[in-house]
Amino acid sequence: MTVPTYPVETTAPRPAPAAARAHLLQDGSVEQYRRAIAEGVDRVARRVATVDRPLTGITPAELAPLVDRVNLDRPLGDASAALDELEDVYLRDAVWFHHPRYLAHLNCPVAIPALLGEAVLTAVNSSLDTWDQSAGATLIERRLIDWTAERIGLGPTADGVFTSGGSQSNLQALLLAREEACADAIGPAARAELLPRLRVLTSAAGHFSVQKSAKLLGLAPDAVIAVPTDARRRIRPAAVREEIARCRQAGLVVMAVVATAGTTDFGSIDPLPELAEIRAATGVWLHVDAAYGCGLLVSPTRRHLLDGIERADSVTVDFHKSFFQPVSSSALLVRDRQALRHATYHADYLNPARMVQQRIPNQVDKSLQTTRRFDALKLWLTLRVMGPDALGALFDEVIDRAADAWQLVSEDPRFEVVTRSDLSTVVFRYLPTGAGRGLADAANLHAREALAASGLAVVAGTRVDGRHFLKFTLLNPATTVDDVGYVLDLIATHAGRYVHDHVAAELTCHVG
């Protein structure tokens, strides 16, 4: 076999070990650390202060060559030069979620105390797997889990762990539900016979991570059953009851019902009290995906919208959505801490079982991850500086603004709007007079793309009953009704021009 040879780079001298060590944060490099971080913060601050639109509209084809030209084997030597380069390959064309006309996805402007937390946690670099790697960080995360469980109302046996996001939280919740459903299946043969019969019921408007989780957990391809929704895009409890009965009659086992407190498209909150009653009557694990709606836990005026969540077996919360935290900051909460045993594995080199008897708190005992960032610090500092009421008031503000936006769109004859959201989304579309379904779909798709290319605003798109719609997702309290009206006019202009040009082309074709 011929061993391949590679050209040796002779123009870049190998750095001396002492020079390489100078780049590590240690007692002799703290001034370098201060200067580098301060310059990075200053660059971002200048951008935030001066950007006049949420994005530049650059395309992948335009930006990719700039990134591809960077030679990662030839360092620039200092932070200032690297930041100069970063301006070209990232900062100049970054998407700025703090801009009031970013109206697309569940990305929020971030609280300054959380950014302080980010700076601290990355420098200290605690790993939230074992006590001997995190000490106080472990206790802070545990205190925040307790605080969140108290806000939900899960009771004294509740527990949980921070995760990377809602998808991981949902995956772990369904893992726990699967293992609870398999608890009576003694032996590999019984388990192998049961797994293909497990089913998960979720809303037809629920998050795709439920389907992805089922696949990762080795369930059958048809394990996830999408339950119909009502006119407000909420899961129908009667349909859930019927589906559980149908599954049982067919010899299938419903291992979990997944409710949603804030669907991604419609911001709808499933009827949690009725679903909790079903859980009480059937014993089926109830998981509530409140990744979006968890901000209601601190709302001064709307906490009642989550009534019933306290009766769930598990709950997903995403602080990096409606708590205005940087990505990532999420958690999974469970009513009964014993359920977390299904994620526990004791490794002799890391968290041997004897540590449990010694009452040493190791968060890896609860987590799907091993090495894990101290993301809880961001929320901790936010609560200690701002307090929960301030966060809730911010979330209330964006919900109020979304209600204003829904009213504006519903009264505009150029558009049709779908159901009013419980939270802060507005799903709508431009509806050209007399145009067919195909032309209306194409016009809305074009309007979204043209708007993004202009950089003046960003909106999302989705499909509703097979048709193309646009979507506002408001998470910025700085967004005004005037901003919404301005974006609607831009959409109508782009879509109207597309329809006009299409009709003109059709007429020309017929005349020709």
KOLGUVEX-798294 format. One record per residue (C-alpha): x, y, z. Coordinates in pm, whole numbers, padded with zeros to 5 digits, always signed. Each point is the difference from the previous one (the first is absolute). Layout:
! residues N
XYZ
...
This chain:
! residues 512
+00000+00000+00000
+00132+00342-00095
-00001+00251+00283
-00113+00341-00127
+00237+00290+00046
-00098+00362+00051
+00194+00317-00070
+00176+00141+00305
-00075+00365+00074
+00344+00161+00030
-00094+00369+00013
-00182-00009+00334
+00242-00068+00288
-00112-00232+00276
-00090+00209+00306
+00210-00048+00310
-00182-00170+00290
+00031+00312+00215
-00158+00212-00273
-00289-00244-00034
-00055-00006+00376
-00027+00378+00000
-00340-00035-00168
-00144-00197+00293
-00188+00181+00275
+00225-00013+00305
+00156+00233+00253
+00253+00137-00248
-00248+00072-00279
-00282+00183+00174
+00080+00334-00164
-00003-00162-00342
-00334-00157+00094
-00143+00337+00105
+00114+00170-00320
-00125-00275-00232
-00343-00027+00162
-00038+00377+00020
+00083+00038-00369
-00245-00276-00094
-00275+00159+00209
+00077+00339-00156
-00032-00140-00353
-00339-00157+00076
-00118+00313+00182
+00083+00218-00301
-00194-00235-00226
-00302-00008+00230
+00003+00380+00022
+00017+00056-00374
-00185-00279-00186
-00307+00139-00175
-00152-00328-00112
-00012-00355+00137
+00216-00150-00275
+00192+00098-00311
-00169-00245-00235
+00326-00168-00095
-00036-00338-00168
+00191-00321+00081
+00163+00018-00343
+00135+00348+00078
+00126-00070+00351
+00139-00352-00038
+00308+00103-00208
+00108+00243+00273
-00011-00275+00260
+00161-00257-00230
+00297+00230-00065
+00097+00004+00367
+00309-00215+00055
-00052-00154+00341
+00354-00139-00001
+00154+00351-00006
-00096+00195+00314
-00022+00377-00004
+00190+00036+00324
-00217+00238+00200
-00361+00057+00097
-00036+00334-00180
+00089-00152-00336
-00233-00292+00061
-00283+00240+00090
+00068+00199-00318
-00043-00321-00197
-00308-00092+00202
-00164+00324-00107
+00009-00128-00359
-00100-00362+00054
-00258+00042+00277
-00078+00328+00174
-00074+00205-00310
-00268-00245-00117
-00123-00137+00333
-00374-00018+00061
-00082+00248+00276
-00286-00124+00215
-00006+00322+00202
-00125+00192-00304
-00374+00079+00027
-00073-00126-00352
+00139-00346+00062
-00335-00181+00009
+00085-00351-00112
+00088-00269+00250
+00010-00058+00375
+00321+00198+00044
-00001+00269+00264
+00206+00306+00086
+00206-00093+00304
+00016+00144+00349
+00327+00173+00088
+00039-00182+00335
-00014-00327-00197
+00284+00122-00222
+00198+00070+00314
-00069-00355+00106
+00117-00127-00339
+00329+00183+00036
+00058-00142+00348
-00100-00359-00074
+00213-00031-00314
+00309+00133+00173
-00031-00221+00308
-00112-00290-00223
-00177-00208+00263
-00136-00331-00119
-00335-00090+00154
+00048-00374+00013
+00167-00064+00337
+00041+00190+00325
+00378-00006-00024
-00025+00192-00330
-00263+00253+00098
-00052+00039+00378
-00218+00312+00044
-00120-00018-00359
-00169-00332+00080
-00190+00158+00289
-00101+00303-00207
-00142-00221-00273
-00185-00211+00258
-00143+00311+00164
-00127+00127-00337
-00157-00339-00073
-00177+00016+00335
-00112+00357-00070
-00138-00096-00341
-00177-00305+00143
-00156+00225+00266
-00119+00241-00269
-00156-00290-00190
-00147-00149+00319
+00137-00351-00043
+00023-00071+00372
+00268-00102+00251
+00127-00308-00186
+00079+00192-00319
+00344+00025-00157
+00160+00065-00335
+00310+00098-00190
+00111+00266-00245
+00023-00107-00364
+00116+00136-00333
-00352+00089-00114
-00359-00110-00043
+00084-00286-00236
+00234-00160+00253
-00247+00059+00281
-00278-00167-00201
+00230-00290-00086
+00085-00060+00364
-00363+00032+00108
-00103-00266-00251
+00291-00219+00106
-00130+00012+00356
-00355-00069-00120
+00119-00295-00207
+00187-00151+00292
-00297+00045+00232
-00221-00172-00257
+00251-00285-00021
+00040-00034+00376
-00211-00317+00015
+00161-00158-00305
+00245-00234+00176
+00278-00132-00218
+00125+00079-00352
-00266-00206-00173
-00289+00177+00173
+00156+00337-00073
+00061-00086-00364
-00363-00103-00033
-00128+00321+00163
+00209+00265-00176
-00171-00026-00342
-00338+00043+00168
+00082+00327+00178
-00176+00312-00122
+00031+00373+00068
-00296+00236-00045
+00072+00361-00085
-00172+00295-00162
-00004+00028-00375
+00146+00347+00066
+00267-00132+00237
+00377+00023-00041
+00186-00228-00240
+00243-00100+00276
-00263-00246+00124
+00029-00198-00324
+00377+00029+00003
+00016-00117+00362
-00216-00303-00076
+00241-00102-00276
+00304+00047+00226
-00170-00207+00271
-00048-00295-00235
-00378+00019-00016
-00202-00119-00298
-00012+00227-00308
-00369+00065+00068
+00043+00041+00376
-00092+00370+00007
-00369+00064-00058
-00098+00355-00093
-00326+00083+00176
-00234+00249-00173
-00030+00357+00126
-00293+00235+00046
-00058+00334-00173
+00258+00162+00230
+00260-00260-00098
-00010-00169+00342
-00002-00376+00047
-00352-00138+00048
-00027-00184+00336
-00293-00209-00125
+00217-00120-00287
+00277-00088+00247
-00242-00213+00201
-00125-00171-00313
+00353-00069-00121
+00107-00150+00332
-00304-00228-00007
+00063-00096-00363
+00364-00081+00070
-00084-00215+00298
-00260-00189-00199
+00262-00063-00268
+00251-00132+00254
+00213+00314-00013
+00142+00183+00303
-00018+00380+00017
+00319+00085+00187
-00048+00379-00002
-00226+00286-00093
+00197+00308-00102
-00183+00326+00057
+00133+00332-00127
-00004+00328+00186
+00081+00226-00290
+00014-00165-00342
+00273+00135-00225
-00233+00117-00276
-00314+00105+00182
+00110+00064+00358
-00294-00213+00108
-00022-00155+00346
-00163-00340+00019
-00283-00047+00256
+00229-00103+00286
-00269-00056+00269
-00193-00240-00222
+00318-00185-00098
+00094-00026+00366
-00336-00164+00066
+00073-00252-00274
+00337-00068+00159
-00169-00060+00337
-00256-00236-00154
+00236-00201-00221
+00339+00018+00171
+00165+00100-00331
+00309+00219+00043
-00082+00365-00072
+00282+00214-00134
-00049+00372-00059
+00228+00164-00256
+00003+00356+00133
+00319+00100-00180
-00174+00311-00135
-00269+00068+00258
+00218-00039+00310
+00030+00379+00021
-00355-00005+00135
+00145-00145+00322
+00119+00351+00088
-00278+00197-00168
-00172+00245+00236
-00326-00028-00196
-00014-00330-00194
+00129-00277+00230
-00350-00153-00005
+00049-00103-00363
+00223-00280+00132
-00252-00130+00251
+00021-00380+00000
+00372-00013-00076
+00064-00077+00366
-00159-00345-00054
+00241-00104-00276
+00256-00277+00045
+00265+00201-00185
+00038+00350-00140
+00235+00156-00256
+00099+00364+00048
+00221+00212-00226
+00138+00299+00185
+00172+00105-00323
-00336+00081-00151
-00239+00183+00230
+00242+00070+00287
+00227+00203-00232
+00307-00215+00055
+00281-00071-00248
+00008-00341-00163
+00014-00241+00159
-00200-00005+00321
-00269-00264+00037
-00115-00257+00253
-00204-00313+00051
-00207-00021+00319
-00164-00316+00137
-00266-00042+00268
+00170-00305+00153
+00377+00018+00026
+00018-00379+00000
-00084+00003-00371
+00341+00154-00072
+00161-00331+00096
-00064-00111-00357
+00270+00244-00115
+00252-00110+00265
+00318-00190-00074
+00282-00032+00251
+00353+00009-00141
+00281-00091+00239
+00224+00280-00123
-00270+00268+00025
-00300-00061+00227
+00030-00339+00170
-00311-00121+00178
+00161+00046+00343
-00031+00377-00049
-00378-00031+00028
+00037-00146+00349
+00247+00277+00081
-00265+00254-00108
+00234+00158-00254
-00214+00182-00259
+00101-00094-00352
-00223+00148-00269
+00115-00255-00255
-00217-00249+00191
-00303+00179-00149
+00124+00113-00340
+00031-00145-00349
+00315+00208-00038
+00329-00046+00182
+00207+00313-00050
-00250+00284+00027
+00023+00379+00018
-00103+00201+00306
-00289+00156-00193
-00200+00039+00319
+00226+00290+00101
-00155+00224-00266
-00349-00042+00141
+00133+00029+00357
+00156+00341-00065
-00305+00115-00194
-00227-00082+00291
+00238+00156+00251
+00028+00326-00200
-00345+00033-00161
-00227-00234+00190
-00272-00226-00141
-00269+00270-00014
+00208+00207-00242
+00048-00300-00229
-00371-00074+00015
-00084+00360-00084
+00221-00021-00309
-00176-00317-00116
-00339+00157+00069
+00105+00293-00217
+00076-00215-00304
-00328-00188+00043
-00185+00332+00010
+00185+00111-00313
-00093-00322-00178
-00364+00064+00083
+00035+00345-00156
+00165-00154-00305
-00276-00260-00036
-00260+00278+00011
+00192+00199-00260
+00027-00295-00239
-00359-00115+00052
-00131+00345-00093
+00220+00030-00311
-00186-00120-00312
+00330-00093-00166
+00050-00291+00241
-00173-00293+00160
+00097-00107+00350
-00022-00330+00185
-00110-00046+00361
+00102+00251+00264
+00298-00118+00204
+00010-00056+00375
+00358+00126-00017
+00188+00213-00252
-00035-00143-00350
-00215+00118-00290
-00054-00235-00295
-00133+00171-00311
+00040+00032-00375
-00037+00248-00279
-00315-00079-00196
-00007+00154-00348
-00350+00074-00126
-00126-00264-00239
+00324-00197+00001
+00001-00376+00015
+00150-00202+00281
+00323-00072-00190
+00064+00366-00079
-00074+00105+00359
+00246-00258+00131
+00270+00110-00242
-00057+00367+00081
+00047-00057+00372
+00311-00210-00051
+00143+00270-00223
-00085+00276+00247
+00184-00172+00282
+00310-00058-00213
-00002+00353-00139
-00040+00146+00346
+00298-00198+00130
+00209+00098-00302
-00068+00365+00073
+00112-00042+00359
-00270+00239+00118
-00189-00264+00199
-00016-00374+00064
-00321-00203+00023
-00053-00374+00018
-00203-00227-00222
-00205-00311+00063
-00275-00215-00149
-00356-00001+00127
-00240-00258-00140
+00226-00043-00301
+00030+00372-00079
+00301+00229+00033
-00027+00260+00275
+00227+00258+00156
+00063+00036+00371
+00097+00270+00244
+00165-00122+00319
+00033+00291+00240
+00251-00031+00283
+00138+00354+00002
-00173+00254+00224
+00154+00274-00213
-00214-00101-00301
-00281+00249-00050
-00328-00011-00188
+00160+00240-00249
+00276-00258-00061
-00263-00264-00068
-00191+00230-00236
+00320+00087-00184
+00081-00369-00054
-00355-00075-00115
+00029+00273-00262
+00330-00145-00121
-00154-00347-00027
-00300+00133-00190
+00228+00190-00237
+00218-00303-00078
-00293-00240-00031
-00211+00245-00200
+00282+00063-00243
+00049-00374-00043
-00371-00050-00077
-00002+00296-00240
+00305-00129-00190
-00143-00352-00012
-00335+00118-00135
+00174+00225-00253
+00213-00290-00118
-00308-00218-00034
-00177+00267-00209
+00305+00041-00221
+00015-00375-00050
-00368-00016-00100
+00029+00297-00234
+00308-00149-00158
